[in-house]
Amino acid sequence: MLLYETLSQPLIFLIVLAIGFGCGFLLDARNLVYFLCNKNKVVGILLDVLIGLGLGAVLLLSVLAFNYGELRLYLILSFLFGIFLQRISVGRMIAKLSKRWYTFFKGIVSRLNGKQKKSKESVDC
């Protein structure tokens, strides 16, 4: 005879996997903020600590909500595997897209700066 807590373990595994997949987007946001802060080491360390605490809290709260507070190894592994899946699938697409956006906007800013320099040179003469 199975207990009620063990009947729903595959469903809990999939839920925690999906939560881990969603938490992978927090890592994308962390990388974006780190990049926008010009890869400052202090900002990087601060973001790492905050994201680590946040992801740990999300894991523990999800285990508390779905698995009656029983933290098991396979739940931790499914959470980490969800983050890993997000990073190798959607995370790579987000990184490529953000790189293209950065290059596009950098080109626009350089063109605008070039026009401003030309207009200042023509006014000075």
C-alpha positions as CSV (number, residue, x, y, z in Angstrom):
1,M,0.0,0.0,0.0
2,L,1.4,3.4,-1.0
3,L,1.1,6.5,1.1
4,Y,-0.5,9.6,-0.3
5,E,2.8,11.4,-0.1
6,T,4.5,8.9,-2.4
7,L,1.7,8.7,-5.0
8,S,2.3,12.2,-6.2
9,Q,6.1,12.1,-6.4
10,P,6.4,12.0,-10.2
11,L,4.1,15.0,-10.4
12,I,6.1,16.8,-7.8
13,F,9.3,16.0,-9.7
14,L,7.8,17.6,-12.9
15,I,6.6,20.6,-11.0
16,V,10.0,21.3,-9.4
17,L,11.6,20.7,-12.8
18,A,9.3,23.4,-14.3
19,I,10.1,25.7,-11.3
20,G,13.8,25.2,-11.9
21,F,13.3,26.0,-15.6
22,G,11.5,29.2,-14.7
23,C,14.3,30.1,-12.3
24,G,16.8,29.9,-15.1
25,F,15.3,33.2,-16.4
26,L,16.5,34.8,-13.1
27,L,20.0,33.8,-14.1
28,D,19.5,35.4,-17.5
29,A,18.4,38.6,-15.8
30,R,21.4,38.4,-13.5
31,N,23.7,38.1,-16.5
32,L,22.0,41.1,-18.2
33,V,22.4,43.3,-15.1
34,Y,26.0,42.2,-14.7
35,F,26.7,43.1,-18.4
36,L,24.9,46.4,-18.1
37,C,27.0,47.3,-15.0
38,N,30.1,46.9,-17.2
39,K,31.0,43.5,-15.6
40,N,31.9,45.1,-12.3
41,K,33.2,42.4,-9.9
42,V,31.5,43.8,-6.8
43,V,28.1,43.9,-8.7
44,G,28.8,40.3,-9.9
45,I,29.5,39.0,-6.4
46,L,26.5,40.8,-5.0
47,L,24.2,39.5,-7.7
48,D,25.6,35.9,-7.2
49,V,24.8,36.1,-3.5
50,L,21.3,37.5,-4.1
51,I,20.5,35.0,-6.9
52,G,21.8,32.1,-4.8
53,L,19.7,33.0,-1.8
54,G,16.7,33.7,-4.0
55,L,17.0,30.3,-5.8
56,G,17.5,28.5,-2.6
57,A,14.4,30.2,-1.1
58,V,12.4,29.3,-4.2
59,L,13.5,25.7,-4.0
60,L,12.7,25.4,-0.3
61,L,9.3,27.1,-0.6
62,S,8.3,24.9,-3.5
63,V,9.4,21.8,-1.6
64,L,7.4,23.1,1.4
65,A,4.3,23.7,-0.7
66,F,4.3,20.6,-2.9
67,N,6.2,17.9,-0.9
68,Y,5.0,18.5,2.6
69,G,8.4,20.0,3.5
70,E,10.4,16.8,2.8
71,L,13.5,17.9,1.0
72,R,14.8,15.0,-1.0
73,L,17.9,14.6,-3.2
74,Y,15.9,14.0,-6.4
75,L,14.0,17.3,-5.9
76,I,17.2,19.2,-5.7
77,L,18.5,17.4,-8.8
78,S,15.3,18.1,-10.7
79,F,15.5,21.8,-9.8
80,L,19.1,22.0,-10.9
81,F,18.3,20.0,-14.1
82,G,15.5,22.4,-14.9
83,I,17.9,25.3,-14.6
84,F,20.4,23.4,-16.8
85,L,17.7,22.8,-19.4
86,Q,16.8,26.4,-19.5
87,R,20.4,27.5,-19.8
88,I,21.2,25.2,-22.7
89,S,17.9,25.8,-24.6
90,V,16.2,29.1,-24.1
91,G,19.1,30.7,-22.3
92,R,21.3,30.4,-25.4
93,M,18.7,31.9,-27.6
94,I,18.3,34.8,-25.1
95,A,22.1,35.3,-25.1
96,K,22.2,35.4,-28.9
97,L,19.3,37.8,-29.1
98,S,20.7,40.2,-26.5
99,K,24.0,40.2,-28.3
100,R,22.3,41.2,-31.6
101,W,20.3,43.9,-29.8
102,Y,23.5,45.2,-28.2
103,T,25.3,45.3,-31.5
104,F,22.3,47.0,-33.2
105,F,22.0,49.7,-30.5
106,K,25.7,50.2,-30.3
107,G,25.7,50.9,-34.1
108,I,22.8,53.4,-33.7
109,V,24.6,55.2,-30.9
110,S,27.9,55.3,-32.8
111,R,26.0,56.8,-35.9
112,L,24.4,59.4,-33.7
113,N,27.7,60.3,-32.1
114,G,29.2,60.6,-35.6
115,K,26.5,63.0,-36.7
116,Q,26.9,65.1,-33.6
117,K,30.6,65.4,-34.1
118,K,30.1,66.4,-37.7
119,S,27.5,69.0,-36.8
120,K,29.8,70.4,-34.0
121,E,32.8,70.6,-36.5
122,S,30.7,72.5,-39.0
123,V,29.5,75.0,-36.4
124,D,33.0,75.6,-35.1
125,C,34.3,76.6,-38.5
